[in-house]
């Protein structure tokens, strides 16, 4: 499991965000793959959800499109992250 540092968080459309992270040097993937992003929860295990990788494998960053589900356990917190924040990457 790795940690990703957020570079930018951009509102694309109503409730849809593009999250761009620093891409670890050892991270490889193929177009169409997904990974699980997660955040710690106070007093509980981290919460993870699967998201498709929206960037090309050769890009310098790794991007995900995240729809904010208002009453969701993860997406409201994930879409509120600021540059410099870190999230967990699994998969």
Secondary structure, 3 states (H helix, E strand, C coil): CEEEEEEEEEEEECCEEEEEEECCCCCCCCCCCEEEEEEEECCEEEEEEEEEECCCCCCCEEEEEEECCCCCCCHHHHCCCCCCCEEEEEC
